[in-house]
Amino acid sequence: MDRLTTLMAETADLLGQPARIGIVEVLSDGPATAREIAARLDLSPGVVADELLVLVVATIVRADADERFALTDPDVASACRTIRSVLRGRLASLETLADLTLEGRAHL
């Protein structure tokens, strides 16, 4: 595997936690404190602090001197939005397929 493919897999694994995705989505609106993030996501400040630490160590998020967190690269949020859009389409297709399957069984 090439280095870029490996990095993509590592990043996908890193963002594979709902709280981390939520944090990235909150920070896509601009810098925020851990308490602000926790309030927006309805998570405990401790959980948010733990997840922020992971994201800071991975250099996806940075902290400033005022303890406000921000994305190091806004394209990370853009990638998350793209993945959300793709999955929304796949989910709609699966729901349509499930509906068709149920309709087919009703006619048996």
Beta strands, then each sheet from edge to edge (+ up, - down):
strand 1: 32-33
strand 2: 61-63
strand 3: 68-71
sheet 1: 1+ 3- 2+
end
